[in-house]
């Protein structure tokens, strides 16, 4: 049956993810029954993935402006000023459902998609990061999922020539049936050569470039907006297939064309492919579009308009060019062996008109697709009701550790703290020759090519805190990112995020989402750390056998900071025998929701640590000043595992032990109180406001030999992934 002849039944509407009420809105918007193509276009544009219909009213409360912000949310990526006529352009996005169904291609195309979001705006990508969440390490599917995701990220990033410089990895049973793969890209552009997506100029040509369109990824956006049932394997055809070599050619061709004056507007074809790119360009520009589908480059025969519009084939872009510049642009793309086709033109009708085989197969108003998409203020549980629902048991009295040294070894080899070397050694983190701080520290640092400036990058979130107390968890995710950027000496500039939550139609899940956003907003305002881009991924839950119901609330944060001179920055490694070790921010007291409590005491209990935003700002300011003046030679923020884990990581990084001057209790050793750092300085120096706790010396930490700590720390991933990759 053709896409114009298929009967639109309630079952067909439901298969497209639209509620009866939403379908009524479609009927009112177009004044008649849609054909299948038109229904498909509405379904993807009104999906959570494209419309943010359950989160938009809450996202609007976030702080998005600042003197450094050139472009905030609403474009392909956020843009911030880094001085000297240059800008950093960056964003984080999710590819969760595809990565669970087909981990290699899901992760690879996640990297490809986020790269396109950045170079679409005129930036050359300079660094990739990722934030990964997996289920229990001993879950039967997890080894396969980890291997596929890591291989996919490395396979795409390495081939396209952009270094993968860091990230984070957590494990929890809540991700057994729904892993999270969030990818982040940072690029650099000249501030006078930034490109936007609003189409303009009636009659201007609309041009398709890149790879041909196939049938892969159809309904990808809709699939990403639903939870998993037993049929996740059947959804494999909705996962896109990536080609990093084509993406590399596309980057170079686009940047070459961007050096001219030919482009009016440009948009990558990501979720919902040709539909979302054309709708967004036209709606932002307040214009209409007319596309001739016969001219769309196709790699499969007999494709319908429905298939072409909903395909999520990779490595494709849509542009509006200035009149008469078609031949000039085509010569560039042909030189790079890429498809180039004029497929339509800009109109003044405010409508999307699609023509195929001499017939008009779609004619619908653009307003309802984008600006007038449904918006929901979903019911949200009050905080007290949420706390009762979450069933987080009180911490109560916690017995002192029977053996702090043994506990340290346990934590160093635990899934959330163990070395990620096995992962990042599969990524090319040095391609481009501008990586000056590699994976394994508080933040990665990449030199701005041809300058002494550096961009620091960190990804952060502690989902167990967000579950126990969404508000404090949201604050903490921002604060930890701010700390990590400050720890290397950079000035934090701005944030992107990837908000991963379960079904928003459940009031307890909306309580997590609204609570985390409230905490994030308060933290960003207090720290002058605006949110300039992001992504929302909902319905992350699984009914599949062996999978948990809902993921932990995971608002992953990606932040960037600016270093004026990469020669003046801090790393985590102990440097010199005899250096004094100092603690900034006070002694640990908080064991609630700590890694020690979970891994050693076998409990997930207590409140999340409270984040004092004034202390976060004051202590970060102090640390940056210490780094800038050369007063300290190593810095590490205290997070998972508390003080003793922080000291062990610094010792292992520098291959030097330390002697403690203080007696540790369980809480002071492993408490996860916030706003804290460890710094080292020459023995003769004093650090105002800090407490001296020891000296760099010997080959042990708290009596545990470095060799023992290293064996535990480095052993987890190789043992887990034996014979993989």
Buried (B, 14 or more C-beta within 10 A) or exposed (E): EBBBEBEBEEEBBEEBBBEEEBBEBBEEBBEEEBBBBBBBBBBBBBBBBBBBBBBBBBBEEBBBEBEBBBBBBEBBBBBBBBEEEBBBBBBBBBBBBBBBBBBBBBBBBBBBBBBBBBBBBBBBBBBBBBBBBBBBBEBEBBBEBBBBBBBBBBBBBBBBBBBBBBBBBBBBEBBBBBBBBBBBBBBBBEBEBBBBBBBBBEEBBBBBBBBBBBBBBBBBBBBBBBBBEEEBEEBEBBBBBBBBEBBBBBBBBBBBBBEEEBBBBBBBBBBBBBBBBBBBBBBBBBBBBBBBBEBBBBBBEEBBBBBBBBBBBBBBBBBBBBEEBBEEBBEBBEEBEBBBBBBBBBBEBBBBBBBBEEEEBBBBBBBBBBEEBBEBEBEBBEBEEBBEEBEBEEBEEBEEBEEBBEBBBBBBBBBBBBBBBBBBEBBBBEBBEBBBBBBBBBBBBBBBEEBEBBBBBBBBBBBBBBBBBBBBBBBBBBBBBBBBBBBBBBBBBBBBBBBBBBBBEBBBBBBBBBBBBBBBBBBBBBBBBBBBBBBBBBBBBBBBEEBBBBBBBBBBBBBBBBBBEBEBBBBBBBBBEEBBBBBBBBBBEBBBBBBBBBBBBEBBBBBBBEBBBEBBBBBBEBBBEBBBEEBBBBBBBBBBBBBBBBBBBBBBBBEBBBBBEBEBBBBBBBBBBBBBBBBBBEEEBEBEEBBBBBBBBBEBBBEBBBEBBBEBBBBBBEEBBEEBE
